[in-house]
Amino acid sequence: MSNILSGNLKYLRNRKGWTQANVATKCGISRQNYNNYEQGYISNPQVETLCAFSDCFQIGIDSLVRIKLSLLRIKELEKLITKVDIQASGAYLRILPIVVNAENQDSIECIPIKASAGYLTNFNDPNFFRNLETFNLPFLSKNKKYRAFQLTGDSMLPIPDKSWVICEYIDNWTLIKDGTICVIIAKELGIVFKKVRNEISKQGRLQLISLNKTYNPFFINVNKIKEIWKFQCFISTEVPDAIEKGELKKLIHEFEMGLKKVV
């Protein structure tokens, strides 16, 4: 990995006209450490460092460590830099720590509100998950990975505040269908619960839509997203506000019309 990565770092930095100090600052490391990566003195960078390089140069980790970018044609390189590659699919290099039960089956880790900030910085650290409560639900598939997030706020109404939402891990974001309800993990947003409109293939972004229609939709680029989890069910100690059948149809119609306007 080191020869390809080091060559790519130098090549991309020179294309930008940046100094080593510029890149080091953007990546949150010292200039000497960055020089060690660019010279190939460090052969196995930590995942956090690879993510920092990826964000800095706007290119997927898979491309950064496997492809000699200097050999590509300009159009091919631009395609990677605009993230129309494996990273845009959400299937790029990522560590997903899991906790297993006594039967060696995946458990559902609980991320309470008080652990949300920690999750944003430790989502790929196995030690963080060892201290979390876990449980299992027999009706969920044993072939998929699930996690439970406790969410707060009124943007997810009619789901009550502080409910637990159980979600399925999504490893290929390009396959997300419009209208899918997801938990989005992004450092700038935190942990948010939104409907998704998928514009990855054309724009490299998702539109996020609150269940509470008083909140306006907004866009987020895929390079800002760390994880996406598809909503399966929720657990709450409160009974959601009732929605009359006619009102539900009205909400669905308004949502569909809203989607048509932005197409």
Secondary structure, 3 states (H helix, E strand, C coil): CHHHHHHHHHHHHHHHCCCHHHHHHHHCCCHHHHHHHHHCCCCCCCHHHHHHHHHHHCCCHHHHHHCCHHHCCHHHHHHHHCCCCCCCCCCCCCCCCCCECCCCCECEEEECHHHHHHHHHHCCCHHHHCCCCEECCCCCCCCCCEEEEECCCCCCCCCCCCCEEEEEECCCHHHCCCCEEEEEEECCCEEEEEEEEEEHHHHCEEEEECCCCCCCCEEEEHHHEEEEEEEEEEECCCCCCCCCHHHHHHHHHHHHHHHHHHC
